[in-house]
């Protein structure tokens, strides 16, 4: 009895016959197979001879990889059966059989593999049964394969196939260590592969052509070679397309829908290869009219009907990222959130009118952003040559100005009434910016006059309020930058060096200064008759109604430099919320502070061409995209009073970075926000929410701050 049999004889009482079989098989294969190239040659005199006087064995055994080339009509693998032992002069019959599925399963379990038996109809064992004469020492066995028959099987199933062989004989002992051979089939076949597996499609026209590039992947002697044939392949939608979309959504936290087949011309898209080609392209045409206002995904695979080439086993995903309607979104925003009697915006959809700060009107500092949106709509209509909308939105801009002028005490910036007046520096600054922007667009002198008057009021203070202004004059040991203060008329608080200097006043000040610089004549002289008054610090103040061009540039640079030094992390691009005296900055980040820093940097870059400003803008934008937005790869949403407007502010200043400073790398991120936010809108009212990744419940209460973000982005970045 063999050594392993002696061991089993001692334990057979405690093991079932099945357990003994699998244990034996595992031990046998662990000895004979040690990887896909583990082939042990056996010669007479091996240690089997100490226990066996006569036996036979496979010279090739264990796990052997065989590389089968599709260029061959027939592939033959030859193996040898040898006699062994102390007495090899014997006659015996033998045969080559295959393993059972149970035996292969036991092997896979023991080795952690997932091999599958190649169907018997795809190979021939020749001869399968044979006989040794006394004089013969070996027999040659051929395993014949047809490569062409293997192609379709491997392409369709993408499995690891083996031919599991065993030497058996009823007449003579067979070496248990050398009776099994697994031929691992590696099919060397040309494969047509996608050049890219994720393709973003922008639906900017009624039909959009998408070029899909492929390559011919086949090596001879380790080197890529071109096609040896003329043939065609086809692009097809996999049968499990919906499951692929579901899996993609789960792994990417996305909300794609499977694109309908009738929206594209798949059946008309051949991939043509000719002799000598190593690549080919096909044009896929997508019909926008067949798609709804959703975010679509189309999985594609390559199918080859040519018997010597297989298609790519990997899937190419086509994402359709622009399926929204800008005018539809903006008109809906105005329909539900604009008080068309007063032409100021309401705080939310449940308000019947915008009465005042406490009764349905959106915050004073948010109203200019809504005016910005109307101006962007006008510019968009003008660019598109849509005269009807151009007239409509110009009229809307005029009405918004008139409505706000009437509501906010005729823009009397010295009126610090806490309901309808002006008592916080940054509130005024937001209006300064938008008034200057309106002058730049429409050249209405009143807009410029009001903007400059407001700038001086923030900078120097007010004769009525007696405040000391926002400017932290370094010559007065106030440290530079701009103070944020709450200054109602009943208590003017003189500036002190330890008062808060917030980003929300400092960088908007730079933006205002630079827009004014861009829009006043270089020959302008200083105001010869400034307003004089005593402030609460008993200082005599001279407040001009306007300034020279050089003043705005000088002060814009000054405040920016202070802001970079005290409120900006040059290493990672984050913008601090505030700084108080000699304390460390408060590094809590907000999208609107990142935004105004980007805007200030871009405006200075456009004027000076100094690359440091552009570099800073890019750092700040990268921080928003890579750090603040990483949870959903979408802009974060900040809860709290009026903070939903941050996305609309971000849109305004990313327009400068992307469109004016040509930083196109952010466009896909902005488009993703638009597409996801629009797809999750209230489908009845076409209103979007603040959290772009959350579906808006139909008819639910929506604040104008939240609802403004996606339409603001669309007006500046969509191309529908």
Secondary structure, DSSP 8 states (H G I E B T S, - for coil): --HHHHHHHHHGGGS-HHHHHHHHHHHHHHHH--STEE-----TTSGGGGT-SSEEEESS-EEEEEEEETTSS-EEEEEEEEEESS-----EEEEEEE--HHHHHHHHHHHT---EE--GGGEEEESSEEEE-SS--EEEEEEEE-HHHHHHHHHHH---EEEEEEEE-SSS-B-GGGSEEEEEEEEE-EEEEES-SEEEE---SSEEEEEEEEEEE-EETTEE---SS-EEEEEE--TTHHHHHHHHHHHHT---EE--GGGB-GGG-EEEE-TT-SEEEEEEEEEGGG--SS-EEEEEEEEE-STTEEE-SS-EEEEE-----HHHHHHHHHHHHEETTTTEEBSBTT-S---STTTTB--HHHHHHHHHHHHHHHHHHHHHT-HHHHHHHHHHHHHHHHHHHHHTGGG-TT---TTTS--BHHHHHHHHHHHHHHHHHH--HHHHHHHHHHHHHHHH--TTT----SB--GGGTS-SSB---B--TT------TTSEEEHHHHHHHHHHHHHHHHHS-TT----SS-EEEE-TTS-EEEE-S---HHHHHHHHHHHHHHHHHHHB-TTT--B-SEEETTS--B----HHHHHHHHHHHHHHHHHH--HHHHHHHHHHHHHIIIIITTTTTS-----STTGGGHHHHHHHHHHIIIIIS--GGGHHHHHHHHHHHHHTSBTTTTB--SSTTS---TT---BHHHHHHHHHHHHHH---
